[in-house]
Amino acid sequence: MSGTDEEERAVRAAVEGELRLLDPGVRASPEAVTALLDPDFVEFGASGRRYDRTSILAVTSAVDANAPAPSVATGMSGVLLAPDLVHLTFVSEGNGRRVRRSSIWRRSESRWRMYFHQGTPVDAT
């Protein structure tokens, strides 16, 4: 990624947040997940279901904190869309499934939090 130091810091903060949300230990903690999600968070999951900040906690807290990571992120890249808005894209692979992912991270109250997320399954072929 080329750009200013501010752009690089913003994208790095979003990537760090995204990687934390993939960590089983973080996912098992409703408090940790809530801290990383914007109050207006919305997700369209790879399952086709729609989640908000409250309903996603049922999914994330069901993960065993001691289990191996459910997926591995590859090809993560980001772009600063506006001073307080970063778009990330990557592919996750795990449990025999490959999913293209897209996230919007928004900075508010001096914190980067996920505002929107979408997962789209990828055919194995």
BAFIMAR-957705 format. One record per residue (C-alpha): x, y negated, z negated; residue number from 1; residue in one letter. Coordinates in nm, 3 decimals. Layout:
# BAFIMAR-957705
+---------+---------+---------+-----+------+
:       u :       v :       w : seq : type :
+---------+---------+---------+-----+------+
:       X :       Y :       Z : NUM :    A :
...
+---------+---------+---------+-----+------+
This chain:
# BAFIMAR-957705
+---------+---------+---------+-----+------+
:       u :       v :       w : seq : type :
+---------+---------+---------+-----+------+
:   0.000 :   0.000 :   0.000 :   1 :    M :
:   0.130 :  -0.344 :   0.083 :   2 :    S :
:   0.008 :  -0.655 :  -0.089 :   3 :    G :
:   0.063 :  -0.886 :  -0.377 :   4 :    T :
:   0.162 :  -0.784 :  -0.726 :   5 :    D :
:  -0.194 :  -0.863 :  -0.838 :   6 :    E :
:  -0.337 :  -0.626 :  -0.575 :   7 :    E :
:  -0.095 :  -0.352 :  -0.672 :   8 :    E :
:  -0.173 :  -0.391 :  -1.044 :   9 :    R :
:  -0.548 :  -0.379 :  -0.977 :  10 :    A :
:  -0.524 :  -0.064 :  -0.765 :  11 :    V :
:  -0.287 :   0.099 :  -1.015 :  12 :    R :
:  -0.533 :   0.027 :  -1.300 :  13 :    A :
:  -0.819 :   0.184 :  -1.102 :  14 :    A :
:  -0.608 :   0.491 :  -1.014 :  15 :    V :
:  -0.510 :   0.534 :  -1.380 :  16 :    E :
:  -0.876 :   0.514 :  -1.483 :  17 :    G :
:  -0.979 :   0.763 :  -1.216 :  18 :    E :
:  -0.712 :   1.010 :  -1.325 :  19 :    L :
:  -0.821 :   0.974 :  -1.687 :  20 :    R :
:  -1.179 :   1.057 :  -1.587 :  21 :    L :
:  -1.052 :   1.378 :  -1.423 :  22 :    L :
:  -0.874 :   1.483 :  -1.744 :  23 :    D :
:  -1.074 :   1.754 :  -1.929 :  24 :    P :
:  -0.975 :   1.607 :  -2.267 :  25 :    G :
:  -1.114 :   1.267 :  -2.172 :  26 :    V :
:  -1.425 :   1.417 :  -2.010 :  27 :    R :
:  -1.502 :   1.605 :  -2.332 :  28 :    A :
:  -1.519 :   1.277 :  -2.525 :  29 :    S :
:  -1.839 :   1.077 :  -2.465 :  30 :    P :
:  -1.671 :   0.774 :  -2.620 :  31 :    E :
:  -1.372 :   0.796 :  -2.385 :  32 :    A :
:  -1.594 :   0.843 :  -2.078 :  33 :    V :
:  -1.824 :   0.558 :  -2.180 :  34 :    T :
:  -1.524 :   0.327 :  -2.218 :  35 :    A :
:  -1.424 :   0.401 :  -1.856 :  36 :    L :
:  -1.770 :   0.350 :  -1.705 :  37 :    L :
:  -1.927 :   0.016 :  -1.623 :  38 :    D :
:  -2.264 :  -0.042 :  -1.798 :  39 :    P :
:  -2.424 :  -0.046 :  -1.449 :  40 :    D :
:  -2.250 :   0.275 :  -1.336 :  41 :    F :
:  -2.419 :   0.490 :  -1.068 :  42 :    V :
:  -2.298 :   0.815 :  -0.913 :  43 :    E :
:  -2.424 :   1.019 :  -0.621 :  44 :    F :
:  -2.267 :   1.353 :  -0.703 :  45 :    G :
:  -2.146 :   1.621 :  -0.464 :  46 :    A :
:  -2.455 :   1.813 :  -0.581 :  47 :    S :
:  -2.677 :   1.541 :  -0.436 :  48 :    G :
:  -2.794 :   1.433 :  -0.781 :  49 :    R :
:  -2.798 :   1.070 :  -0.894 :  50 :    R :
:  -2.645 :   0.987 :  -1.232 :  51 :    Y :
:  -2.624 :   0.675 :  -1.445 :  52 :    D :
:  -2.393 :   0.602 :  -1.735 :  53 :    R :
:  -2.610 :   0.793 :  -1.985 :  54 :    T :
:  -2.695 :   1.098 :  -1.774 :  55 :    S :
:  -2.336 :   1.158 :  -1.659 :  56 :    I :
:  -2.233 :   1.215 :  -2.022 :  57 :    L :
:  -2.428 :   1.543 :  -2.027 :  58 :    A :
:  -2.216 :   1.665 :  -1.737 :  59 :    V :
:  -1.879 :   1.542 :  -1.857 :  60 :    T :
:  -1.920 :   1.645 :  -2.221 :  61 :    S :
:  -2.002 :   2.004 :  -2.114 :  62 :    A :
:  -1.637 :   2.043 :  -2.008 :  63 :    V :
:  -1.412 :   2.236 :  -2.247 :  64 :    D :
:  -1.126 :   2.002 :  -2.344 :  65 :    A :
:  -0.882 :   2.295 :  -2.357 :  66 :    N :
:  -0.973 :   2.436 :  -2.017 :  67 :    A :
:  -0.745 :   2.373 :  -1.719 :  68 :    P :
:  -0.832 :   2.071 :  -1.510 :  69 :    A :
:  -1.141 :   2.153 :  -1.303 :  70 :    P :
:  -1.004 :   1.979 :  -0.995 :  71 :    S :
:  -0.689 :   1.832 :  -0.852 :  72 :    V :
:  -0.692 :   1.493 :  -0.680 :  73 :    A :
:  -0.494 :   1.449 :  -0.359 :  74 :    T :
:  -0.451 :   1.169 :  -0.112 :  75 :    G :
:  -0.562 :   0.898 :  -0.354 :  76 :    M :
:  -0.546 :   0.550 :  -0.208 :  77 :    S :
:  -0.696 :   0.219 :  -0.298 :  78 :    G :
:  -0.765 :  -0.126 :  -0.168 :  79 :    V :
:  -0.854 :  -0.449 :  -0.343 :  80 :    L :
:  -1.190 :  -0.562 :  -0.200 :  81 :    L :
:  -1.216 :  -0.878 :  -0.410 :  82 :    A :
:  -1.028 :  -1.016 :  -0.712 :  83 :    P :
:  -1.216 :  -0.788 :  -0.954 :  84 :    D :
:  -1.318 :  -0.500 :  -0.727 :  85 :    L :
:  -1.112 :  -0.196 :  -0.614 :  86 :    V :
:  -1.220 :   0.085 :  -0.379 :  87 :    H :
:  -1.051 :   0.424 :  -0.425 :  88 :    L :
:  -1.076 :   0.728 :  -0.200 :  89 :    T :
:  -0.935 :   1.077 :  -0.250 :  90 :    F :
:  -1.009 :   1.447 :  -0.218 :  91 :    V :
:  -1.067 :   1.675 :  -0.515 :  92 :    S :
:  -1.016 :   2.049 :  -0.498 :  93 :    E :
:  -1.112 :   2.300 :  -0.761 :  94 :    G :
:  -1.332 :   2.600 :  -0.830 :  95 :    N :
:  -1.323 :   2.688 :  -0.460 :  96 :    G :
:  -1.469 :   2.352 :  -0.361 :  97 :    R :
:  -1.327 :   2.056 :  -0.171 :  98 :    R :
:  -1.496 :   1.715 :  -0.212 :  99 :    V :
:  -1.422 :   1.374 :  -0.058 : 100 :    R :
:  -1.460 :   1.110 :  -0.326 : 101 :    R :
:  -1.510 :   0.736 :  -0.320 : 102 :    S :
:  -1.514 :   0.508 :  -0.624 : 103 :    S :
:  -1.562 :   0.139 :  -0.684 : 104 :    I :
:  -1.386 :   0.000 :  -0.992 : 105 :    W :
:  -1.491 :  -0.337 :  -1.132 : 106 :    R :
:  -1.302 :  -0.553 :  -1.379 : 107 :    R :
:  -1.521 :  -0.719 :  -1.638 : 108 :    S :
:  -1.433 :  -0.840 :  -1.984 : 109 :    E :
:  -1.065 :  -0.786 :  -1.885 : 110 :    S :
:  -1.121 :  -0.409 :  -1.843 : 111 :    R :
:  -1.133 :  -0.193 :  -1.530 : 112 :    W :
:  -1.430 :   0.042 :  -1.530 : 113 :    R :
:  -1.590 :   0.265 :  -1.270 : 114 :    M :
:  -1.895 :   0.094 :  -1.122 : 115 :    Y :
:  -1.987 :   0.345 :  -0.849 : 116 :    F :
:  -1.883 :   0.696 :  -0.747 : 117 :    H :
:  -1.983 :   0.930 :  -0.466 : 118 :    Q :
:  -1.874 :   1.285 :  -0.389 : 119 :    G :
:  -1.933 :   1.448 :  -0.051 : 120 :    T :
:  -1.859 :   1.820 :  -0.010 : 121 :    P :
:  -1.625 :   1.912 :   0.274 : 122 :    V :
:  -1.679 :   2.227 :   0.480 : 123 :    D :
:  -1.405 :   2.483 :   0.438 : 124 :    A :
:  -1.378 :   2.510 :   0.817 : 125 :    T :
+---------+---------+---------+-----+------+
